[in-house]
Amino acid sequence: MHHRIPHQDCKMTAKLTFQDLTFYEMPDHVRIALLKHFYIEIEKELLKEGIGTYNIPDPHTIEFEGVMQEQAERKFYQILGKHIDELKSIKGRNTATYVHKNSGIPLMGCLSFGIADKGTTLLEIKPITGCNMGCIFCSVDEGIGTRKTHEFVVEKDYLVQEVNKLLDYKKHQGMVIYINSHGEPFLYADMVGLVADLKKNKWISEIHIITNGTYLTPELCSQLDKAGLTHLNISVSGFDAEKAKEVMGSTAYNIEKVKEIITYLTKHTKIEVIITPVVMFGINEREMGKIIVWAKQIGVKKVCIQNFLMNRRGRNPAKELDWEKFKEFLHQLEQEHSMKLLFDLKLEKTKEYPKPFKRGEVVQAEIGTQGRYKTEYIAVAQQRCITLPKVVQKGDNPLKKGERISVMITKSNHNIFVGEIVHKRGRK
């Protein structure tokens, strides 16, 4: 076992350096950014009184004078732990939850974050929520204009650990991983590290990232290529500049930059690009032919056009097209452009973890965290999350983390659970 040698000089200065934390001096407090897009604020006096006089020599390091290394580390983590529930998202200032291995929050049970397993060779993982665009077709109401008030970000090592456990349970070769966040996955700061760690798993044959492409750069694409990413599924739902801005719900969207990075990927990496437009009839159906022609010109082998589907909580700018009419539309495009557009996902069945709850069952649970909406909470029981979508608060007495409750399961599908509170039991 290798022991880290503490940094300690004759003046007894403790030096704490982090990869995932960035320190910023503010007038009355220190802002600590977690994974680039989240932050907490700690009063300067609390750091001085709780640990010692501090200095920030570089963005990822904080030093404390007159204190031993181990003592500084222990006290800093104690302060960090007390403030982590005050985490906020830099983008939009929503509150946020950091889901880590000691958080008490499982990675199965909730659609918003973690792992979604439907018992096939395709496994979805969601390391982060939130988006930089405001796509008019978004089925989960993410990004610009969202009504959601709370975000999630998952510790990389915790996510990889739980994926590895699940795949060892399945024992099935040829697993396909879809990194398919509710939002834009490249908001996740350590995406390259996540891909590299997943690539080590012997059961995994493909790793896809579902993205709008706006955060991609040549340098990042090269890093992802070296890490072992096999596919980038890039949403391009408008070809002309103004139509693209309209569909993506943002005047900042630059379709030309996205086209440039897709061209770079096809010429300079082994990553296979799949272009995944969403077609909304009456809005952008005429863009599909233009996208196909361009994709063929630059060497993209697969364009997978998706039919817009209405969702109760999504943005619904158009009506759904009947599936038979949608297939006719794709068939016509296939004939016009000599490119296959109709695909069948050839998925095999795999083992699933047993479901601990059934619909209608009342289970004993605890409040784990706030949910995505103001009225939503995430409860925890038997290593599963249970989403409580409509919690009615009475007076100024909101539910608190750790509060014990009885929950009736109202939906139970592939280890995704929804419930409603039937009785509160106080805190343990």
C-alpha positions as CSV (number, residue, x, y, z in Angstrom):
1,M,0.0,0.0,0.0
2,H,1.4,3.4,-1.0
3,H,1.1,6.3,1.6
4,R,0.9,9.8,0.3
5,I,3.7,12.0,1.9
6,P,2.1,15.2,3.3
7,H,3.4,18.5,2.1
8,Q,4.8,20.1,5.3
9,D,7.5,22.7,5.5
10,C,9.3,24.2,8.6
11,K,6.6,26.9,8.9
12,M,3.9,24.2,9.1
13,T,1.9,25.0,6.0
14,A,-0.7,22.5,4.9
15,K,-1.3,22.4,1.1
16,L,-4.5,20.9,-0.3
17,T,-4.7,20.4,-4.1
18,F,-7.8,19.2,-5.9
19,Q,-8.6,18.2,-9.5
20,D,-12.4,18.8,-9.3
21,L,-12.4,21.9,-7.1
22,T,-11.5,25.5,-8.1
23,F,-11.1,28.3,-5.6
24,Y,-12.0,31.9,-6.1
25,E,-11.5,34.8,-3.7
26,M,-14.6,36.9,-3.2
27,P,-15.0,40.0,-1.0
28,D,-16.4,38.2,2.1
29,H,-16.2,34.5,1.1
30,V,-14.4,31.9,-0.9
31,R,-16.3,30.5,-3.9
32,I,-15.5,26.8,-4.4
33,A,-16.4,25.5,-7.9
34,L,-17.1,21.8,-8.2
35,L,-16.7,20.2,-11.6
36,K,-16.6,23.7,-13.3
37,H,-20.4,24.2,-13.4
38,F,-21.4,24.1,-9.7
39,Y,-20.3,26.0,-6.6
40,I,-20.6,26.6,-2.9
41,E,-19.6,29.7,-1.0
42,I,-17.9,29.6,2.4
43,E,-17.3,32.6,4.6
44,K,-13.6,33.6,4.9
45,E,-13.9,33.9,8.7
46,L,-15.2,30.3,8.9
47,L,-12.1,29.0,7.1
48,K,-9.8,31.1,9.3
49,E,-11.4,30.2,12.6
50,G,-12.1,26.6,11.7
51,I,-8.8,25.8,10.1
52,G,-6.3,28.7,9.9
53,T,-5.1,31.6,7.9
54,Y,-5.3,30.6,4.2
55,N,-3.8,31.4,0.9
56,I,-4.9,30.4,-2.7
57,P,-1.6,30.1,-4.7
58,D,-3.4,28.7,-7.7
59,P,-7.0,28.0,-8.7
60,H,-6.9,24.3,-7.6
61,T,-4.9,24.7,-4.4
62,I,-5.6,26.2,-0.9
63,E,-3.0,26.5,1.8
64,F,-3.4,26.8,5.6
65,E,-0.7,28.2,7.9
66,G,0.1,26.9,11.3
67,V,-1.8,23.6,11.0
68,M,-0.7,20.0,10.3
69,Q,-1.6,18.5,6.9
70,E,-3.9,15.8,8.2
71,Q,-5.7,18.2,10.5
72,A,-6.2,20.7,7.7
73,E,-7.6,18.0,5.4
74,R,-10.0,16.7,8.0
75,K,-11.3,20.1,9.0
76,F,-11.6,21.2,5.4
77,Y,-13.6,18.1,4.4
78,Q,-15.8,18.7,7.5
79,I,-16.6,22.3,6.4
80,L,-17.1,21.2,2.8
81,G,-19.5,18.4,3.9
82,K,-21.6,20.8,6.0
83,H,-22.0,23.2,3.0
84,I,-22.4,20.7,0.1
85,D,-26.1,20.8,0.5
86,E,-25.9,24.5,-0.4
87,L,-24.5,23.6,-3.9
88,K,-25.7,25.7,-6.8
89,S,-25.5,25.6,-10.6
90,I,-23.4,28.4,-12.1
91,K,-25.7,28.2,-15.2
92,G,-29.1,29.5,-14.1
93,R,-28.3,29.6,-10.3
94,N,-30.5,26.5,-9.6
95,T,-29.8,24.6,-6.5
96,A,-28.0,21.3,-7.0
97,T,-27.2,18.0,-5.5
98,Y,-23.8,16.3,-5.8
99,V,-24.5,12.6,-5.9
100,H,-21.4,10.8,-4.5
101,K,-20.6,7.4,-3.0
102,N,-21.1,8.8,0.6
103,S,-24.2,10.9,-0.3
104,G,-26.7,8.1,0.6
105,I,-28.4,8.5,-2.8
106,P,-28.5,5.4,-5.0
107,L,-27.9,5.6,-8.8
108,M,-31.0,3.5,-9.7
109,G,-34.6,4.5,-9.5
110,C,-34.7,8.0,-10.9
111,L,-34.9,9.0,-14.6
112,S,-33.1,12.3,-14.1
113,F,-29.6,10.9,-13.1
114,G,-27.7,7.8,-12.6
115,I,-28.4,4.5,-14.4
116,A,-31.4,3.5,-16.5
117,D,-31.6,-0.2,-17.3
118,K,-34.5,-1.7,-19.3
119,G,-33.1,-5.2,-19.4
120,T,-31.3,-5.1,-22.8
121,T,-27.8,-4.7,-24.2
122,L,-28.4,-0.9,-24.2
123,L,-27.6,0.9,-20.9
124,E,-28.3,4.6,-20.3
125,I,-26.2,6.6,-17.9
126,K,-26.9,10.2,-16.8
127,P,-24.0,11.9,-15.1
128,I,-25.5,15.5,-15.1
129,T,-28.6,17.5,-15.7
130,G,-29.1,20.9,-17.4
131,C,-28.5,22.2,-20.9
132,N,-27.1,25.3,-22.6
133,M,-29.7,25.3,-25.4
134,G,-33.5,25.6,-25.3
135,C,-34.6,23.2,-28.0
136,I,-38.2,23.8,-28.9
137,F,-38.8,20.0,-29.2
138,C,-37.2,19.1,-25.8
139,S,-39.3,16.3,-24.2
140,V,-37.8,16.9,-20.7
141,D,-38.0,20.7,-20.5
142,E,-34.3,21.3,-20.1
143,G,-32.1,24.3,-20.8
144,I,-33.2,27.9,-21.6
145,G,-36.6,28.6,-20.2
146,T,-36.9,25.4,-18.1
147,R,-39.3,25.3,-15.2
148,K,-36.9,23.0,-13.3
149,T,-35.3,24.4,-10.2
150,H,-32.8,21.8,-9.1
151,E,-29.8,20.1,-10.8
152,F,-27.8,16.9,-10.3
153,V,-24.2,16.0,-10.9
154,V,-22.8,12.5,-10.2
155,E,-19.3,11.7,-8.9
156,K,-17.5,9.9,-11.8
157,D,-15.9,7.1,-9.7
158,Y,-19.3,6.3,-8.0
159,L,-21.0,6.2,-11.4
160,V,-18.3,3.9,-12.9
161,Q,-18.4,1.7,-9.8
162,E,-22.1,1.1,-10.0
163,V,-22.1,0.5,-13.8
164,N,-19.3,-2.1,-13.3
165,K,-21.3,-3.8,-10.6
166,L,-24.4,-4.0,-12.8
167,L,-22.5,-5.3,-15.8
168,D,-20.8,-7.9,-13.7
169,Y,-24.3,-9.0,-12.6
170,K,-25.5,-9.1,-16.2
171,K,-22.5,-11.0,-17.5
172,H,-23.4,-10.2,-21.1
173,Q,-20.8,-9.3,-23.8
174,G,-21.5,-6.5,-26.3
175,M,-23.1,-4.0,-24.0
176,V,-23.8,-0.5,-25.5
177,I,-23.5,2.5,-23.2
178,Y,-25.5,5.6,-24.0
179,I,-24.4,8.7,-22.1
180,N,-27.7,10.3,-22.5
181,S,-28.3,13.1,-20.0
182,H,-31.4,15.0,-19.4
183,G,-29.8,17.9,-21.2
184,E,-26.3,18.4,-22.6
185,P,-23.8,15.7,-21.3
186,F,-20.7,17.9,-22.1
187,L,-21.6,20.1,-19.2
188,Y,-20.0,17.2,-17.2
189,A,-16.4,18.4,-16.5
190,D,-14.8,14.9,-16.5
191,M,-16.4,13.4,-19.6
192,V,-13.0,12.2,-21.0
193,G,-12.2,10.5,-17.7
194,L,-15.7,8.9,-17.6
195,V,-15.3,7.5,-21.1
196,A,-11.8,6.2,-20.4
197,D,-12.9,4.4,-17.2
198,L,-16.0,2.8,-18.9
199,K,-13.8,1.7,-21.8
200,K,-11.8,-0.6,-19.4
201,N,-14.9,-2.7,-18.7
202,K,-14.7,-6.0,-20.6
203,W,-18.5,-6.2,-21.1
204,I,-18.8,-2.9,-23.1
205,S,-18.4,-2.8,-26.8
206,E,-19.7,0.6,-27.7
207,I,-19.9,4.0,-25.9
208,H,-22.2,6.7,-27.4
209,I,-22.6,10.3,-26.2
210,I,-25.8,12.0,-27.1
211,T,-25.0,15.7,-27.6
212,N,-25.9,19.0,-29.4
213,G,-22.3,19.3,-30.3
214,T,-21.8,22.9,-29.1
215,Y,-19.1,22.1,-26.6
216,L,-17.0,20.0,-28.9
217,T,-13.6,21.3,-30.0
218,P,-10.8,19.6,-32.0
219,E,-8.8,19.1,-28.8
220,L,-11.7,17.6,-26.9
221,C,-12.6,15.3,-29.8
222,S,-9.0,14.0,-30.0
223,Q,-9.1,13.3,-26.2
224,L,-12.3,11.4,-26.5
225,D,-10.9,9.4,-29.4
226,K,-7.9,8.4,-27.3
227,A,-10.1,7.6,-24.3
228,G,-12.0,5.1,-26.5
229,L,-15.3,6.8,-27.4
230,T,-16.9,4.9,-30.3
231,H,-19.8,7.1,-31.3
232,L,-21.0,10.7,-31.1
233,N,-24.8,11.0,-31.7
234,I,-25.1,14.7,-32.6
235,S,-28.4,16.5,-32.9
236,V,-28.6,18.7,-36.0
237,S,-32.3,19.6,-36.6
238,G,-31.8,22.7,-38.7
239,F,-29.4,23.2,-41.6
240,D,-29.8,26.9,-42.4
241,A,-28.6,29.4,-39.8
242,E,-31.9,31.0,-38.9
243,K,-33.9,27.8,-38.9
244,A,-31.2,26.1,-36.7
245,K,-31.4,28.9,-34.2
246,E,-35.2,28.6,-34.1
247,V,-35.2,24.9,-33.6
248,M,-32.4,25.0,-30.9
249,G,-34.2,27.8,-29.1
250,S,-31.1,30.0,-28.9
251,T,-29.7,32.9,-30.9
252,A,-26.3,31.8,-29.7
253,Y,-26.4,28.5,-31.5
254,N,-23.9,28.5,-34.4
255,I,-24.7,25.7,-36.9
256,E,-21.5,26.4,-38.9
257,K,-19.3,25.6,-35.9
258,V,-21.2,22.4,-35.3
259,K,-20.8,21.5,-39.0
260,E,-17.0,22.2,-38.8
261,I,-16.5,20.0,-35.8
262,I,-18.5,17.1,-37.4
263,T,-16.3,17.5,-40.5
264,Y,-13.2,17.4,-38.2
265,L,-14.5,14.2,-36.5
266,T,-15.0,12.4,-39.8
267,K,-11.5,13.3,-41.0
268,H,-9.3,13.2,-38.0
269,T,-10.8,10.6,-35.5
270,K,-12.0,7.1,-35.4
271,I,-15.2,8.2,-33.6
272,E,-18.3,7.3,-35.7
273,V,-20.7,10.3,-36.0
274,I,-24.4,9.7,-36.2
275,I,-26.5,12.7,-37.0
276,T,-29.8,12.6,-35.2
277,P,-32.3,15.3,-36.3
278,V,-35.7,15.6,-34.8
279,V,-38.4,16.3,-37.4
280,M,-41.4,18.5,-36.6
281,F,-43.8,18.7,-39.4
282,G,-44.8,22.3,-40.3
283,I,-41.5,23.5,-38.8
284,N,-38.3,21.8,-40.1
285,E,-39.2,18.9,-42.4
286,R,-37.6,20.7,-45.4
287,E,-34.3,20.7,-43.5
288,M,-34.0,16.9,-43.5
289,G,-33.0,16.6,-47.2
290,K,-30.4,19.3,-46.8
291,I,-28.9,17.6,-43.8
292,I,-28.7,14.3,-45.6
293,V,-27.0,15.8,-48.7
294,W,-24.4,17.5,-46.5
295,A,-23.8,14.4,-44.3
296,K,-23.1,12.3,-47.4
297,Q,-20.7,14.9,-48.7
298,I,-18.5,14.9,-45.6
299,G,-18.5,11.1,-45.1
300,V,-21.1,10.7,-42.3
301,K,-22.5,7.2,-42.8
302,K,-25.6,7.3,-40.7
303,V,-28.4,9.9,-40.3
304,C,-31.0,8.7,-37.8
305,I,-34.1,11.0,-38.1
306,Q,-36.3,11.0,-35.1
307,N,-40.1,11.6,-35.0
308,F,-41.1,14.4,-32.6
309,L,-43.1,13.0,-29.7
310,M,-45.3,15.0,-27.4
311,N,-44.6,14.9,-23.7
312,R,-46.7,16.1,-20.8
313,R,-43.9,18.1,-19.3
314,G,-42.0,18.8,-22.5
315,R,-42.2,21.6,-25.1
316,N,-44.7,20.8,-27.7
317,P,-44.4,23.1,-30.7
318,A,-46.0,20.7,-33.2
319,K,-48.2,17.6,-33.3
320,E,-46.9,14.1,-33.5
321,L,-46.9,12.5,-36.9
322,D,-48.6,9.0,-37.1
323,W,-45.8,6.4,-37.2
324,E,-46.9,5.0,-40.6
325,K,-46.8,8.4,-42.1
326,F,-43.4,9.1,-40.5
327,K,-42.1,5.8,-42.0
328,E,-43.5,6.9,-45.4
329,F,-41.6,10.2,-45.1
330,L,-38.3,8.4,-44.3
331,H,-38.8,5.9,-47.2
332,Q,-39.3,8.8,-49.6
333,L,-36.1,10.5,-48.4
334,E,-34.3,7.1,-48.7
335,Q,-35.3,6.9,-52.4
336,E,-34.4,10.6,-53.1
337,H,-31.0,10.4,-51.5
338,S,-30.0,6.7,-51.7
339,M,-29.3,6.5,-48.0
340,K,-30.7,4.1,-45.4
341,L,-32.7,6.0,-42.8
342,L,-34.9,3.3,-41.3
343,F,-33.2,1.3,-38.6
344,D,-34.0,-1.5,-36.2
345,L,-32.1,-1.5,-32.9
346,K,-31.0,-5.1,-32.6
347,L,-31.0,-5.4,-28.8
348,E,-30.7,-8.6,-26.8
349,K,-32.4,-9.2,-23.5
350,T,-30.2,-9.1,-20.4
351,K,-30.6,-9.7,-16.7
352,E,-32.0,-6.9,-14.6
353,Y,-31.6,-6.3,-10.9
354,P,-34.7,-7.5,-9.0
355,K,-37.3,-4.8,-8.4
356,P,-37.6,-4.3,-4.6
357,F,-41.1,-2.6,-4.9
358,K,-44.4,-3.3,-6.7
359,R,-47.0,-0.8,-7.7
360,G,-49.5,-0.2,-4.9
361,E,-47.0,-1.3,-2.2
362,V,-46.3,1.1,0.8
363,V,-42.6,1.3,1.7
364,Q,-40.7,3.0,4.4
365,A,-38.3,5.6,3.0
366,E,-36.3,8.7,3.8
367,I,-36.1,12.0,2.0
368,G,-32.8,12.0,0.0
369,T,-32.9,15.3,-1.8
370,Q,-34.9,17.9,-3.6
371,G,-36.2,16.8,-7.0
372,R,-36.0,18.7,-10.3
373,Y,-39.2,20.8,-9.7
374,K,-40.2,22.8,-6.6
375,T,-42.9,20.3,-5.7
376,E,-40.7,17.3,-6.3
377,Y,-38.5,15.3,-3.9
378,I,-36.4,12.1,-4.2
379,A,-36.9,9.5,-1.5
380,V,-34.5,6.6,-0.8
381,A,-35.3,3.0,0.2
382,Q,-33.6,-0.3,-0.4
383,Q,-30.9,1.1,-2.6
384,R,-33.4,2.7,-5.0
385,C,-34.5,6.3,-5.5
386,I,-38.2,7.0,-5.6
387,T,-39.4,10.2,-7.3
388,L,-42.2,12.0,-5.4
389,P,-43.5,14.4,-8.1
390,K,-46.3,16.3,-6.3
391,V,-45.4,16.9,-2.6
392,V,-47.9,19.4,-1.0
393,Q,-46.1,21.5,1.7
394,K,-48.2,22.8,4.6
395,G,-47.0,26.1,6.0
396,D,-43.3,26.9,6.4
397,N,-42.3,23.3,7.2
398,P,-40.5,21.8,4.1
399,L,-39.4,18.3,4.0
400,K,-35.8,17.8,5.2
401,K,-33.1,15.4,4.1
402,G,-33.3,12.3,6.3
403,E,-36.9,12.8,7.2
404,R,-38.7,9.4,7.4
405,I,-41.8,8.9,5.4
406,S,-44.2,6.1,4.2
407,V,-44.5,6.1,0.4
408,M,-47.0,4.3,-1.8
409,I,-45.5,3.2,-5.1
410,T,-47.6,4.5,-8.0
411,K,-45.3,3.5,-10.9
412,S,-42.8,0.7,-11.0
413,N,-41.1,0.0,-14.3
414,H,-37.6,-1.4,-14.9
415,N,-36.3,-0.2,-11.5
416,I,-37.6,3.3,-12.1
417,F,-40.0,4.2,-9.3
418,V,-42.6,7.0,-8.6
419,G,-44.6,7.4,-5.5
420,E,-46.6,9.6,-3.2
421,I,-46.3,10.2,0.5
422,V,-49.0,8.6,2.7
423,H,-47.5,9.3,6.1
424,K,-44.7,11.3,7.7
425,R,-42.7,9.8,10.6
426,G,-40.3,12.5,11.5
427,R,-36.5,12.3,11.5
428,K,-34.4,9.3,12.6
